[in-house]
Amino acid sequence: MRQDRMIRVQALKRRLQTQTYEVNATAVAAAILKRPAARRLILPQLRWPTDDAQSRGTSARRADR
């Protein structure tokens, strides 16, 4: 199950790299943050505007364990 989810996330990331989507950023963030495994894959790749946001993401990842 976990492997299947990772494969789906990788496929989604490939699609996002090759196509341009107009998306609701709040909905995307909510979907990512609901899934701990996806959050661990995706959050480290985002460039946050402030260190404060980075620390929030890190503490959220720690809380999942």
C-alpha positions in Angstrom: 0.0 0.0 0.0 2.7 2.4 1.0 4.7 1.6 -2.1 1.6 2.1 -4.3 1.1 5.5 -2.8 4.8 6.5 -3.4 4.4 5.4 -7.1 1.3 7.5 -7.5 3.1 10.5 -5.9 6.1 10.1 -8.3 3.8 9.9 -11.3 2.0 13.0 -10.1 5.4 14.8 -9.7 6.4 13.8 -13.3 3.1 15.1 -14.6 3.5 18.4 -12.8 7.0 18.8 -14.2 5.8 18.3 -17.8 2.5 20.2 -17.7 1.4 23.6 -16.4 -1.6 23.6 -14.1 -3.5 26.5 -12.6 -4.3 25.2 -9.1 -5.8 26.4 -5.9 -2.8 26.6 -3.7 -4.8 26.2 -0.5 -6.4 23.0 -1.7 -3.1 21.6 -2.8 -1.5 22.5 0.5 -4.4 20.9 2.4 -4.2 17.7 0.3 -0.4 17.4 0.9 -0.6 18.1 4.6 -3.3 15.4 5.1 -0.8 12.7 3.9 2.3 12.3 6.0 4.2 10.2 3.4 3.5 12.7 0.7 4.4 15.6 3.0 7.8 14.0 3.7 8.4 13.6 -0.1 7.2 17.0 -1.2 8.0 19.5 1.6 11.8 19.2 1.4 11.6 20.2 -2.3 9.6 23.4 -1.8 11.4 26.7 -1.4 9.8 28.5 1.5 9.9 32.3 1.5 10.9 32.4 5.2 12.8 30.3 7.7 9.7 30.4 9.9 7.7 28.4 7.3 10.6 25.9 7.0 10.6 25.3 10.7 6.9 24.8 10.8 7.2 22.1 8.1 10.0 20.4 9.9 8.1 20.3 13.2 5.0 19.0 11.4 7.1 16.1 9.9 8.5 15.2 13.3 4.9 15.1 14.8 4.0 12.4 12.2 6.4 9.9 13.6 
